[in-house]
Amino acid sequence: MGAGKTTFVRGAARALGFAGRVTSPTFTIGRRYEGGATPVSHLDLHRLSGLDDEDPALLEDYLTPEAITFVEWPAIAEAELPRVRARVVLEHAGGDARTITIIMAGA
């Protein structure tokens, strides 16, 4: 919590050309940002204990082939996530510092 996940997604969305407001989807499960070079989806699955009791289409609007999707707490929906290209791990490193580890798929 508070590691900078939304700040990271905000920076990625800006890099992909989205100029609007980027906010945490904690209470809405997901947000979709369009208008840049590539649509960006941002999911926060922290409040879910799993997907078994959820609508099967819950993630459908966010996990589209043309979008780059960022998923917070991905273990909750591991089986539903299509091709994962990279995992980004953000960790507190004291004060305002963070350690960012990027693990490429297949590495």
Biopython code that builds the backbone (N, CA, C, O; Angstrom):
import numpy as np
from Bio.PDB.StructureBuilder import StructureBuilder

atoms = [
    (1, "MET", "N", (0.829, -1.182, 0.000)),
    (1, "MET", "CA", (0.000, 0.000, 0.000)),
    (1, "MET", "C", (0.879, 1.253, 0.000)),
    (1, "MET", "O", (1.881, 1.327, 0.712)),
    (2, "GLY", "N", (0.490, 2.214, -0.797)),
    (2, "GLY", "CA", (1.218, 3.463, -0.820)),
    (2, "GLY", "C", (2.593, 3.382, -1.464)),
    (2, "GLY", "O", (3.445, 4.237, -1.221)),
    (3, "ALA", "N", (2.813, 2.363, -2.282)),
    (3, "ALA", "CA", (4.124, 2.196, -2.915)),
    (3, "ALA", "C", (4.273, 3.038, -4.174)),
    (3, "ALA", "O", (5.378, 3.180, -4.696)),
    (4, "GLY", "N", (3.168, 3.601, -4.667)),
    (4, "GLY", "CA", (3.243, 4.433, -5.860)),
    (4, "GLY", "C", (2.690, 3.773, -7.108)),
    (4, "GLY", "O", (3.079, 4.127, -8.221)),
    (5, "LYS", "N", (1.792, 2.821, -6.938)),
    (5, "LYS", "CA", (1.256, 2.088, -8.092)),
    (5, "LYS", "C", (0.501, 3.018, -9.045)),
    (5, "LYS", "O", (0.722, 2.976, -10.255)),
    (6, "THR", "N", (-0.376, 3.844, -8.512)),
    (6, "THR", "CA", (-1.128, 4.753, -9.372)),
    (6, "THR", "C", (-0.216, 5.804, -9.988)),
    (6, "THR", "O", (-0.416, 6.192, -11.139)),
    (7, "THR", "N", (0.770, 6.266, -9.253)),
    (7, "THR", "CA", (1.730, 7.224, -9.799)),
    (7, "THR", "C", (2.489, 6.591, -10.967)),
    (7, "THR", "O", (2.732, 7.246, -11.980)),
    (8, "PHE", "N", (2.859, 5.328, -10.823)),
    (8, "PHE", "CA", (3.535, 4.605, -11.899)),
    (8, "PHE", "C", (2.638, 4.523, -13.137)),
    (8, "PHE", "O", (3.091, 4.788, -14.251)),
    (9, "VAL", "N", (1.362, 4.153, -12.941)),
    (9, "VAL", "CA", (0.425, 4.050, -14.071)),
    (9, "VAL", "C", (0.196, 5.422, -14.694)),
    (9, "VAL", "O", (0.093, 5.536, -15.915)),
    (10, "ARG", "N", (0.117, 6.455, -13.876)),
    (10, "ARG", "CA", (-0.060, 7.819, -14.384)),
    (10, "ARG", "C", (1.098, 8.180, -15.319)),
    (10, "ARG", "O", (0.876, 8.731, -16.398)),
    (11, "GLY", "N", (2.324, 7.874, -14.912)),
    (11, "GLY", "CA", (3.488, 8.150, -15.754)),
    (11, "GLY", "C", (3.469, 7.355, -17.046)),
    (11, "GLY", "O", (3.817, 7.875, -18.106)),
    (12, "ALA", "N", (3.065, 6.099, -16.963)),
    (12, "ALA", "CA", (2.983, 5.259, -18.162)),
    (12, "ALA", "C", (1.910, 5.784, -19.110)),
    (12, "ALA", "O", (2.118, 5.827, -20.322)),
    (13, "ALA", "N", (0.764, 6.183, -18.562)),
    (13, "ALA", "CA", (-0.318, 6.722, -19.404)),
    (13, "ALA", "C", (0.138, 8.005, -20.099)),
    (13, "ALA", "O", (-0.161, 8.218, -21.274)),
    (14, "ARG", "N", (0.857, 8.852, -19.374)),
    (14, "ARG", "CA", (1.388, 10.087, -19.978)),
    (14, "ARG", "C", (2.369, 9.743, -21.112)),
    (14, "ARG", "O", (2.336, 10.358, -22.178)),
    (15, "ALA", "N", (3.231, 8.764, -20.870)),
    (15, "ALA", "CA", (4.202, 8.355, -21.890)),
    (15, "ALA", "C", (3.505, 7.802, -23.132)),
    (15, "ALA", "O", (4.043, 7.882, -24.236)),
    (16, "LEU", "N", (2.313, 7.245, -22.949)),
    (16, "LEU", "CA", (1.544, 6.701, -24.069)),
    (16, "LEU", "C", (0.602, 7.738, -24.684)),
    (16, "LEU", "O", (-0.209, 7.411, -25.550)),
    (17, "GLY", "N", (0.714, 8.983, -24.232)),
    (17, "GLY", "CA", (-0.028, 10.071, -24.863)),
    (17, "GLY", "C", (-1.341, 10.454, -24.216)),
    (17, "GLY", "O", (-2.040, 11.316, -24.748)),
    (18, "PHE", "N", (-1.712, 9.858, -23.094)),
    (18, "PHE", "CA", (-2.959, 10.226, -22.426)),
    (18, "PHE", "C", (-2.704, 11.448, -21.552)),
    (18, "PHE", "O", (-1.825, 11.421, -20.690)),
    (19, "ALA", "N", (-3.465, 12.516, -21.767)),
    (19, "ALA", "CA", (-3.211, 13.771, -21.062)),
    (19, "ALA", "C", (-4.213, 14.043, -19.935)),
    (19, "ALA", "O", (-4.046, 15.009, -19.190)),
    (20, "GLY", "N", (-5.233, 13.222, -19.801)),
    (20, "GLY", "CA", (-6.265, 13.462, -18.792)),
    (20, "GLY", "C", (-5.855, 13.040, -17.394)),
    (20, "GLY", "O", (-4.705, 12.683, -17.140)),
    (21, "ARG", "N", (-6.826, 13.090, -16.498)),
    (21, "ARG", "CA", (-6.604, 12.736, -15.100)),
    (21, "ARG", "C", (-6.528, 11.218, -14.936)),
    (21, "ARG", "O", (-7.353, 10.493, -15.492)),
    (22, "VAL", "N", (-5.562, 10.744, -14.189)),
    (22, "VAL", "CA", (-5.402, 9.318, -13.899)),
    (22, "VAL", "C", (-5.527, 9.147, -12.391)),
    (22, "VAL", "O", (-4.748, 9.716, -11.626)),
    (23, "THR", "N", (-6.514, 8.357, -11.968)),
    (23, "THR", "CA", (-6.759, 8.169, -10.540)),
    (23, "THR", "C", (-6.819, 6.685, -10.198)),
    (23, "THR", "O", (-6.961, 5.836, -11.077)),
    (24, "SER", "N", (-6.710, 6.396, -8.927)),
    (24, "SER", "CA", (-6.728, 5.003, -8.463)),
    (24, "SER", "C", (-8.109, 4.380, -8.677)),
    (24, "SER", "O", (-9.125, 5.017, -8.401)),
    (25, "PRO", "N", (-8.149, 3.146, -9.164)),
    (25, "PRO", "CA", (-9.431, 2.462, -9.339)),
    (25, "PRO", "C", (-9.834, 1.617, -8.127)),
    (25, "PRO", "O", (-10.643, 0.699, -8.267)),
    (26, "THR", "N", (-9.296, 1.902, -6.959)),
    (26, "THR", "CA", (-9.513, 1.066, -5.773)),
    (26, "THR", "C", (-10.979, 0.740, -5.529)),
    (26, "THR", "O", (-11.303, -0.411, -5.234)),
    (27, "PHE", "N", (-11.863, 1.702, -5.642)),
    (27, "PHE", "CA", (-13.269, 1.457, -5.319)),
    (27, "PHE", "C", (-14.127, 1.160, -6.542)),
    (27, "PHE", "O", (-15.332, 0.947, -6.413)),
    (28, "THR", "N", (-13.520, 1.143, -7.728)),
    (28, "THR", "CA", (-14.284, 0.866, -8.948)),
    (28, "THR", "C", (-13.775, -0.369, -9.678)),
    (28, "THR", "O", (-14.322, -0.722, -10.723)),
    (29, "ILE", "N", (-12.764, -1.026, -9.172)),
    (29, "ILE", "CA", (-12.083, -2.181, -9.763)),
    (29, "ILE", "C", (-11.214, -1.770, -10.941)),
    (29, "ILE", "O", (-10.060, -2.191, -11.019)),
    (30, "GLY", "N", (-11.736, -0.952, -11.871)),
    (30, "GLY", "CA", (-10.917, -0.594, -13.023)),
    (30, "GLY", "C", (-11.255, 0.746, -13.618)),
    (30, "GLY", "O", (-12.335, 1.296, -13.402)),
    (31, "ARG", "N", (-10.314, 1.255, -14.366)),
    (31, "ARG", "CA", (-10.495, 2.487, -15.139)),
    (31, "ARG", "C", (-9.854, 2.260, -16.512)),
    (31, "ARG", "O", (-8.891, 1.505, -16.650)),
    (32, "ARG", "N", (-10.402, 2.918, -17.497)),
    (32, "ARG", "CA", (-9.887, 2.825, -18.862)),
    (32, "ARG", "C", (-9.579, 4.238, -19.331)),
    (32, "ARG", "O", (-10.404, 5.141, -19.189)),
    (33, "TYR", "N", (-8.396, 4.424, -19.887)),
    (33, "TYR", "CA", (-7.969, 5.733, -20.370)),
    (33, "TYR", "C", (-7.714, 5.645, -21.862)),
    (33, "TYR", "O", (-6.852, 4.893, -22.317)),
    (34, "GLU", "N", (-8.474, 6.423, -22.612)),
    (34, "GLU", "CA", (-8.320, 6.434, -24.064)),
    (34, "GLU", "C", (-7.999, 7.845, -24.511)),
    (34, "GLU", "O", (-8.224, 8.798, -23.767)),
    (35, "GLY", "N", (-7.488, 7.986, -25.693)),
    (35, "GLY", "CA", (-7.165, 9.305, -26.216)),
    (35, "GLY", "C", (-5.677, 9.467, -26.467)),
    (35, "GLY", "O", (-5.252, 10.458, -27.059)),
    (36, "GLY", "N", (-4.899, 8.524, -26.032)),
    (36, "GLY", "CA", (-3.459, 8.544, -26.307)),
    (36, "GLY", "C", (-3.168, 7.624, -27.476)),
    (36, "GLY", "O", (-4.082, 7.226, -28.197)),
    (37, "ALA", "N", (-1.932, 7.292, -27.666)),
    (37, "ALA", "CA", (-1.513, 6.407, -28.747)),
    (37, "ALA", "C", (-2.077, 5.003, -28.573)),
    (37, "ALA", "O", (-2.381, 4.326, -29.556)),
    (38, "THR", "N", (-2.216, 4.566, -27.328)),
    (38, "THR", "CA", (-2.697, 3.229, -27.000)),
    (38, "THR", "C", (-3.635, 3.333, -25.807)),
    (38, "THR", "O", (-3.322, 4.035, -24.846)),
    (39, "PRO", "N", (-4.781, 2.651, -25.842)),
    (39, "PRO", "CA", (-5.643, 2.660, -24.655)),
    (39, "PRO", "C", (-4.905, 2.041, -23.457)),
    (39, "PRO", "O", (-4.135, 1.094, -23.615)),
    (40, "VAL", "N", (-5.148, 2.580, -22.281)),
    (40, "VAL", "CA", (-4.547, 2.087, -21.047)),
    (40, "VAL", "C", (-5.659, 1.663, -20.111)),
    (40, "VAL", "O", (-6.599, 2.420, -19.870)),
    (41, "SER", "N", (-5.553, 0.455, -19.582)),
    (41, "SER", "CA", (-6.477, -0.028, -18.553)),
    (41, "SER", "C", (-5.709, -0.145, -17.246)),
    (41, "SER", "O", (-4.535, -0.516, -17.229)),
    (42, "HIS", "N", (-6.391, 0.179, -16.150)),
    (42, "HIS", "CA", (-5.763, 0.111, -14.827)),
    (42, "HIS", "C", (-6.741, -0.588, -13.891)),
    (42, "HIS", "O", (-7.824, -0.075, -13.610)),
    (43, "LEU", "N", (-6.348, -1.759, -13.416)),
    (43, "LEU", "CA", (-7.186, -2.551, -12.517)),
    (43, "LEU", "C", (-6.580, -2.594, -11.124)),
    (43, "LEU", "O", (-5.361, -2.673, -10.969)),
    (44, "ASP", "N", (-7.432, -2.542, -10.119)),
    (44, "ASP", "CA", (-6.999, -2.726, -8.736)),
    (44, "ASP", "C", (-7.873, -3.821, -8.153)),
    (44, "ASP", "O", (-9.044, -3.590, -7.853)),
    (45, "LEU", "N", (-7.311, -5.012, -7.991)),
    (45, "LEU", "CA", (-8.077, -6.174, -7.546)),
    (45, "LEU", "C", (-7.937, -6.440, -6.047)),
    (45, "LEU", "O", (-8.354, -7.490, -5.558)),
    (46, "HIS", "N", (-7.359, -5.500, -5.328)),
    (46, "HIS", "CA", (-7.083, -5.680, -3.897)),
    (46, "HIS", "C", (-8.332, -6.041, -3.084)),
    (46, "HIS", "O", (-8.246, -6.857, -2.166)),
    (47, "ARG", "N", (-9.463, -5.465, -3.395)),
    (47, "ARG", "CA", (-10.681, -5.702, -2.600)),
    (47, "ARG", "C", (-11.356, -7.040, -2.901)),
    (47, "ARG", "O", (-12.277, -7.438, -2.189)),
    (48, "LEU", "N", (-10.910, -7.736, -3.946)),
    (48, "LEU", "CA", (-11.514, -9.020, -4.297)),
    (48, "LEU", "C", (-10.748, -10.164, -3.625)),
    (48, "LEU", "O", (-9.523, -10.123, -3.509)),
    (49, "SER", "N", (-11.482, -11.170, -3.193)),
    (49, "SER", "CA", (-10.801, -12.349, -2.642)),
    (49, "SER", "C", (-10.562, -13.380, -3.739)),
    (49, "SER", "O", (-9.801, -14.329, -3.549)),
    (50, "GLY", "N", (-11.201, -13.197, -4.868)),
    (50, "GLY", "CA", (-11.080, -14.084, -6.011)),
    (50, "GLY", "C", (-12.135, -13.697, -7.023)),
    (50, "GLY", "O", (-12.886, -12.746, -6.808)),
    (51, "LEU", "N", (-12.199, -14.425, -8.122)),
    (51, "LEU", "CA", (-13.180, -14.108, -9.162)),
    (51, "LEU", "C", (-14.341, -15.089, -9.205)),
    (51, "LEU", "O", (-15.280, -14.893, -9.976)),
    (52, "ASP", "N", (-14.299, -16.133, -8.399)),
    (52, "ASP", "CA", (-15.338, -17.162, -8.437)),
    (52, "ASP", "C", (-16.742, -16.619, -8.211)),
    (52, "ASP", "O", (-17.693, -17.100, -8.827)),
    (53, "ASP", "N", (-16.888, -15.635, -7.349)),
    (53, "ASP", "CA", (-18.210, -15.089, -7.035)),
    (53, "ASP", "C", (-18.524, -13.810, -7.803)),
    (53, "ASP", "O", (-19.520, -13.143, -7.523)),
    (54, "GLU", "N", (-17.684, -13.470, -8.760)),
    (54, "GLU", "CA", (-17.868, -12.229, -9.530)),
    (54, "GLU", "C", (-18.483, -12.537, -10.890)),
    (54, "GLU", "O", (-18.444, -13.676, -11.355)),
    (55, "ASP", "N", (-19.046, -11.520, -11.518)),
    (55, "ASP", "CA", (-19.572, -11.619, -12.872)),
    (55, "ASP", "C", (-18.418, -12.022, -13.790)),
    (55, "ASP", "O", (-17.363, -11.389, -13.751)),
    (56, "PRO", "N", (-18.588, -13.054, -14.612)),
    (56, "PRO", "CA", (-17.501, -13.501, -15.498)),
    (56, "PRO", "C", (-16.982, -12.398, -16.430)),
    (56, "PRO", "O", (-15.839, -12.457, -16.882)),
    (57, "ALA", "N", (-17.813, -11.401, -16.715)),
    (57, "ALA", "CA", (-17.418, -10.327, -17.620)),
    (57, "ALA", "C", (-16.792, -9.136, -16.894)),
    (57, "ALA", "O", (-16.556, -8.097, -17.509)),
    (58, "LEU", "N", (-16.520, -9.273, -15.593)),
    (58, "LEU", "CA", (-16.017, -8.165, -14.780)),
    (58, "LEU", "C", (-14.792, -7.482, -15.384)),
    (58, "LEU", "O", (-14.706, -6.254, -15.363)),
    (59, "LEU", "N", (-13.860, -8.238, -15.912)),
    (59, "LEU", "CA", (-12.602, -7.683, -16.414)),
    (59, "LEU", "C", (-12.580, -7.486, -17.929)),
    (59, "LEU", "O", (-11.625, -6.939, -18.479)),
    (60, "GLU", "N", (-13.634, -7.933, -18.591)),
    (60, "GLU", "CA", (-13.689, -7.954, -20.052)),
    (60, "GLU", "C", (-13.383, -6.609, -20.718)),
    (60, "GLU", "O", (-12.638, -6.565, -21.697)),
    (61, "ASP", "N", (-13.941, -5.527, -20.207)),
    (61, "ASP", "CA", (-13.747, -4.209, -20.822)),
    (61, "ASP", "C", (-12.323, -3.689, -20.674)),
    (61, "ASP", "O", (-11.912, -2.783, -21.399)),
    (62, "TYR", "N", (-11.577, -4.252, -19.745)),
    (62, "TYR", "CA", (-10.222, -3.774, -19.471)),
    (62, "TYR", "C", (-9.147, -4.623, -20.146)),
    (62, "TYR", "O", (-8.091, -4.112, -20.519)),
    (63, "LEU", "N", (-9.411, -5.899, -20.298)),
    (63, "LEU", "CA", (-8.421, -6.829, -20.853)),
    (63, "LEU", "C", (-8.668, -7.045, -22.340)),
    (63, "LEU", "O", (-9.033, -8.139, -22.771)),
    (64, "THR", "N", (-8.467, -5.997, -23.109)),
    (64, "THR", "CA", (-8.685, -6.068, -24.550)),
    (64, "THR", "C", (-7.344, -6.118, -25.268)),
    (64, "THR", "O", (-6.348, -5.613, -24.751)),
    (65, "PRO", "N", (-7.306, -6.720, -26.454)),
    (65, "PRO", "CA", (-6.032, -6.893, -27.170)),
    (65, "PRO", "C", (-5.307, -5.587, -27.491)),
    (65, "PRO", "O", (-4.078, -5.564, -27.552)),
    (66, "GLU", "N", (-6.052, -4.503, -27.696)),
    (66, "GLU", "CA", (-5.399, -3.248, -28.087)),
    (66, "GLU", "C", (-4.885, -2.425, -26.911)),
    (66, "GLU", "O", (-4.135, -1.469, -27.112)),
    (67, "ALA", "N", (-5.275, -2.777, -25.693)),
    (67, "ALA", "CA", (-4.899, -1.980, -24.526)),
    (67, "ALA", "C", (-3.660, -2.523, -23.820)),
    (67, "ALA", "O", (-3.370, -3.720, -23.846)),
    (68, "ILE", "N", (-2.952, -1.609, -23.198)),
    (68, "ILE", "CA", (-1.913, -1.987, -22.248)),
    (68, "ILE", "C", (-2.594, -1.931, -20.885)),
    (68, "ILE", "O", (-3.159, -0.904, -20.507)),
    (69, "THR", "N", (-2.538, -3.028, -20.160)),
    (69, "THR", "CA", (-3.261, -3.122, -18.889)),
    (69, "THR", "C", (-2.289, -3.256, -17.731)),
    (69, "THR", "O", (-1.368, -4.072, -17.765)),
    (70, "PHE", "N", (-2.506, -2.450, -16.716)),
    (70, "PHE", "CA", (-1.746, -2.504, -15.479)),
    (70, "PHE", "C", (-2.668, -3.087, -14.418)),
    (70, "PHE", "O", (-3.779, -2.593, -14.223)),
    (71, "VAL", "N", (-2.218, -4.135, -13.730)),
    (71, "VAL", "CA", (-3.064, -4.818, -12.751)),
    (71, "VAL", "C", (-2.382, -4.793, -11.387)),
    (71, "VAL", "O", (-1.292, -5.335, -11.205)),
    (72, "GLU", "N", (-3.050, -4.152, -10.442)),
    (72, "GLU", "CA", (-2.582, -4.190, -9.059)),
    (72, "GLU", "C", (-3.167, -5.433, -8.411)),
    (72, "GLU", "O", (-4.347, -5.725, -8.600)),
    (73, "TRP", "N", (-2.363, -6.174, -7.646)),
    (73, "TRP", "CA", (-2.756, -7.414, -6.988)),
    (73, "TRP", "C", (-3.184, -8.457, -8.022)),
    (73, "TRP", "O", (-4.292, -8.983, -7.924)),
    (74, "PRO", "N", (-2.339, -8.770, -9.008)),
    (74, "PRO", "CA", (-2.707, -9.673, -10.112)),
    (74, "PRO", "C", (-2.939, -11.119, -9.709)),
    (74, "PRO", "O", (-3.629, -11.834, -10.435)),
    (75, "ALA", "N", (-2.401, -11.586, -8.593)),
    (75, "ALA", "CA", (-2.564, -12.994, -8.205)),
    (75, "ALA", "C", (-4.030, -13.366, -8.062)),
    (75, "ALA", "O", (-4.382, -14.537, -8.210)),
    (76, "ILE", "N", (-4.882, -12.410, -7.782)),
    (76, "ILE", "CA", (-6.313, -12.659, -7.589)),
    (76, "ILE", "C", (-6.957, -13.135, -8.888)),
    (76, "ILE", "O", (-7.932, -13.886, -8.853)),
    (77, "ALA", "N", (-6.425, -12.708, -10.033)),
    (77, "ALA", "CA", (-7.029, -13.046, -11.325)),
    (77, "ALA", "C", (-6.035, -13.695, -12.271)),
    (77, "ALA", "O", (-6.186, -13.599, -13.489)),
    (78, "GLU", "N", (-5.036, -14.345, -11.738)),
    (78, "GLU", "CA", (-3.947, -14.907, -12.553)),
    (78, "GLU", "C", (-4.448, -15.691, -13.769)),
    (78, "GLU", "O", (-3.925, -15.515, -14.870)),
    (79, "ALA", "N", (-5.440, -16.541, -13.590)),
    (79, "ALA", "CA", (-5.929, -17.379, -14.690)),
    (79, "ALA", "C", (-6.651, -16.571, -15.761)),
    (79, "ALA", "O", (-6.746, -17.013, -16.906)),
    (80, "GLU", "N", (-7.159, -15.401, -15.409)),
    (80, "GLU", "CA", (-7.920, -14.582, -16.352)),
    (80, "GLU", "C", (-7.040, -13.624, -17.154)),
    (80, "GLU", "O", (-7.489, -13.054, -18.148)),
    (81, "LEU", "N", (-5.817, -13.448, -16.735)),
    (81, "LEU", "CA", (-4.958, -12.458, -17.385)),
    (81, "LEU", "C", (-4.337, -13.032, -18.650)),
    (81, "LEU", "O", (-3.644, -14.049, -18.612)),
    (82, "PRO", "N", (-4.595, -12.362, -19.778)),
    (82, "PRO", "CA", (-3.955, -12.813, -21.014)),
    (82, "PRO", "C", (-2.472, -12.500, -20.972)),
    (82, "PRO", "O", (-1.972, -12.009, -19.960)),
    (83, "ARG", "N", (-1.796, -12.763, -22.005)),
    (83, "ARG", "CA", (-0.345, -12.614, -22.110)),
    (83, "ARG", "C", (0.236, -11.493, -21.239)),
    (83, "ARG", "O", (0.021, -10.306, -21.483)),
    (84, "VAL", "N", (0.950, -11.906, -20.256)),
    (84, "VAL", "CA", (1.662, -10.967, -19.389)),
    (84, "VAL", "C", (3.030, -10.733, -20.008)),
    (84, "VAL", "O", (3.801, -11.674, -20.199)),
    (85, "ARG", "N", (3.327, -9.495, -20.316)),
    (85, "ARG", "CA", (4.603, -9.155, -20.943)),
    (85, "ARG", "C", (5.667, -8.827, -19.912)),
    (85, "ARG", "O", (6.847, -9.120, -20.102)),
    (86, "ALA", "N", (5.230, -8.212, -18.810)),
    (86, "ALA", "CA", (6.190, -7.836, -17.765)),
    (86, "ALA", "C", (5.462, -7.674, -16.436)),
    (86, "ALA", "O", (4.279, -7.336, -16.392)),
    (87, "ARG", "N", (6.184, -7.918, -15.375)),
    (87, "ARG", "CA", (5.691, -7.665, -14.024)),
    (87, "ARG", "C", (6.545, -6.549, -13.448)),
    (87, "ARG", "O", (7.768, -6.549, -13.580)),
    (88, "VAL", "N", (5.885, -5.609, -12.812)),
    (88, "VAL", "CA", (6.574, -4.490, -12.182)),
    (88, "VAL", "C", (6.308, -4.583, -10.692)),
    (88, "VAL", "O", (5.156, -4.612, -10.258)),
    (89, "VAL", "N", (7.363, -4.630, -9.920)),
    (89, "VAL", "CA", (7.245, -4.714, -8.467)),
    (89, "VAL", "C", (7.747, -3.398, -7.887)),
    (89, "VAL", "O", (8.893, -3.011, -8.114)),
    (90, "LEU", "N", (6.879, -2.707, -7.133)),
    (90, "LEU", "CA", (7.233, -1.451, -6.477)),
    (90, "LEU", "C", (7.351, -1.713, -4.989)),
    (90, "LEU", "O", (6.460, -2.311, -4.387)),
    (91, "GLU", "N", (8.442, -1.272, -4.398)),
    (91, "GLU", "CA", (8.652, -1.489, -2.967)),
    (91, "GLU", "C", (9.147, -0.201, -2.321)),
    (91, "GLU", "O", (9.905, 0.561, -2.919)),
    (92, "HIS", "N", (8.701, 0.026, -1.080)),
    (92, "HIS", "CA", (9.200, 1.158, -0.310)),
    (92, "HIS", "C", (10.695, 0.966, -0.058)),
    (92, "HIS", "O", (11.144, -0.143, 0.232)),
    (93, "ALA", "N", (11.455, 2.039, -0.167)),
    (93, "ALA", "CA", (12.898, 1.970, 0.085)),
    (93, "ALA", "C", (13.301, 3.050, 1.091)),
    (93, "ALA", "O", (14.443, 3.508, 1.098)),
    (94, "GLY", "N", (12.355, 3.450, 1.938)),
    (94, "GLY", "CA", (12.618, 4.466, 2.951)),
    (94, "GLY", "C", (12.253, 5.858, 2.463)),
    (94, "GLY", "O", (12.612, 6.243, 1.350)),
    (95, "GLY", "N", (11.548, 6.604, 3.281)),
    (95, "GLY", "CA", (11.136, 7.960, 2.910)),
    (95, "GLY", "C", (10.299, 7.954, 1.647)),
    (95, "GLY", "O", (9.349, 7.181, 1.515)),
    (96, "ASP", "N", (10.666, 8.831, 0.717)),
    (96, "ASP", "CA", (9.948, 8.907, -0.563)),
    (96, "ASP", "C", (10.571, 8.029, -1.636)),
    (96, "ASP", "O", (10.129, 8.056, -2.784)),
    (97, "ALA", "N", (11.582, 7.256, -1.286)),
    (97, "ALA", "CA", (12.278, 6.420, -2.274)),
    (97, "ALA", "C", (11.531, 5.107, -2.509)),
    (97, "ALA", "O", (10.903, 4.566, -1.600)),
    (98, "ARG", "N", (11.609, 4.611, -3.729)),
    (98, "ARG", "CA", (11.016, 3.326, -4.101)),
    (98, "ARG", "C", (12.033, 2.522, -4.897)),
    (98, "ARG", "O", (12.887, 3.074, -5.590)),
    (99, "THR", "N", (11.919, 1.209, -4.779)),
    (99, "THR", "CA", (12.686, 0.312, -5.624)),
    (99, "THR", "C", (11.723, -0.250, -6.655)),
    (99, "THR", "O", (10.653, -0.746, -6.303)),
    (100, "ILE", "N", (12.095, -0.177, -7.921)),
    (100, "ILE", "CA", (11.243, -0.688, -8.999)),
    (100, "ILE", "C", (11.989, -1.828, -9.670)),
    (100, "ILE", "O", (13.108, -1.658, -10.155)),
    (101, "THR", "N", (11.351, -2.996, -9.689)),
    (101, "THR", "CA", (11.919, -4.164, -10.349)),
    (101, "THR", "C", (11.000, -4.538, -11.503)),
    (101, "THR", "O", (9.795, -4.693, -11.308)),
    (102, "ILE", "N", (11.550, -4.684, -12.695)),
    (102, "ILE", "CA", (10.774, -5.087, -13.866)),
    (102, "ILE", "C", (11.242, -6.473, -14.265)),
    (102, "ILE", "O", (12.425, -6.690, -14.525)),
    (103, "ILE", "N", (10.304, -7.410, -14.312)),
    (103, "ILE", "CA", (10.596, -8.787, -14.674)),
    (103, "ILE", "C", (9.892, -9.080, -15.994)),
    (103, "ILE", "O", (8.663, -9.124, -16.052)),
    (104, "MET", "N", (10.658, -9.275, -17.033)),
    (104, "MET", "CA", (10.086, -9.531, -18.348)),
    (104, "MET", "C", (9.597, -10.977, -18.414)),
    (104, "MET", "O", (10.222, -11.876, -17.852)),
    (105, "ALA", "N", (8.488, -11.193, -19.095)),
    (105, "ALA", "CA", (7.945, -12.541, -19.255)),
    (105, "ALA", "C", (8.973, -13.415, -19.957)),
    (105, "ALA", "O", (9.626, -12.985, -20.907)),
    (106, "GLY", "N", (9.106, -14.632, -19.483)),
    (106, "GLY", "CA", (10.052, -15.552, -20.067)),
    (106, "GLY", "C", (11.483, -15.390, -19.594)),
    (106, "GLY", "O", (12.374, -16.140, -19.991)),
    (107, "ALA", "N", (11.690, -14.396, -18.737)),
    (107, "ALA", "CA", (13.058, -14.139, -18.247)),
    (107, "ALA", "C", (13.332, -14.915, -16.977)),
    (107, "ALA", "O", (14.427, -14.823, -16.422)),
]
sb = StructureBuilder()
sb.init_structure("model")
sb.init_model(0)
sb.init_chain("A")
sb.init_seg("    ")
for serial, (resi, resn, name, xyz) in enumerate(atoms, 1):
    if name == "N":
        sb.init_residue(resn, " ", resi, " ")
    sb.init_atom(name, np.array(xyz, "f"), 0.0, 1.0, " ", f" {name:<3s}", serial, name[0])
structure = sb.get_structure()
